């Protein structure tokens, strides 16, 4: 009996030890047996693969961690591995859920595949022990067309020229299905548009030679199809190099006393001297405001809302574009800025009118520009009206040429009542004088559209109310 009970005690002990051992094993191995497959996100669903297609994908795994990621291209019986990578298992108990972003370059020609239908297969596996140690699988299949023929591009505009700090427009033809196209000046890209539904091949792009751009940068016209095939050409543009005016402005204590309280809510707290605060407004706040303007004009209408010359506000030109300004305080240089518009002064509280038909994309305070209206005229062309005392339009509203949009004033970084007027092309400030000049508009915009056989918007006939923009 005694030995039997001892044997029974041993049995219990072994059983409990076994249960504990299994429990511990399950506790540690359970994460390895998770059934959650990796998450796979494609940047853009691929439909066409060109000569050099860039596939952007993000993959993450919530459980045991990502083990492998592969991209294959299959055409008939040909299976080509485009990309494959394995990942080490994350340390025990510290699975990594951080997403891995991958850009895979696919070159169907180099893989020995032909133009035509194919299947793109993306597979991601994790470090789980499920599926007999193969891991949980996420598989994505995309039916694609391999198309390595570069898109057509034909220039229709001849005799192009552009002034330093000025604007130009080019008309060209591409295949109707292309997505991205436009003009590149140095590093700056100007988006092209296809605003004529009845002529889907016809494109137009307004571009600028920014006043801040170095001399002699290349100007190229380019187009890219959905597969990533690119065609580009050097754009024959004569650049007229101009010298810009330099101006010196004296900052007085009276000016600081008047101006600084207007900016109290945005001024940094780590500066106390009035002149240091002015320098901050003139550089940092100016930079932020210009960034805000760039954002306001970044989603322009794809149609041309204006037609003909822009109307010039009444009044005398007080300062020009793009004056290089040097600021002196008690005779010492303290700051610099470029004046990115034309200042026009008329009577106090003068009515301010839309320079051309458009849509209001900003109506309200805008830092150094004070109360400001920004109008989108379509195809990347916009105008700005600063220092207003009263804004008389609302964001989203459409306006006709010469419609009243506000009242002049001296808000923002201004002392005397005047209008600060700017024109932007593709988010770049350009010389407004060109847009006010009926000859410039005729030669550079209206005639070129007529030559291409397209009409401009009706009902907005510009009668050249503009005065000489001097
Ligand atoms: Zn100004």
Boltz pocket constraint, residues with backbone or C-beta under 6 A from the ligand:
constraints:
  - pocket:
      binder: B
      contacts: [[A, 319], [A, 339], [A, 341], [A, 342], [A, 343], [A, 419], [A, 420], [A, 421]]
      max_distance: 6.0
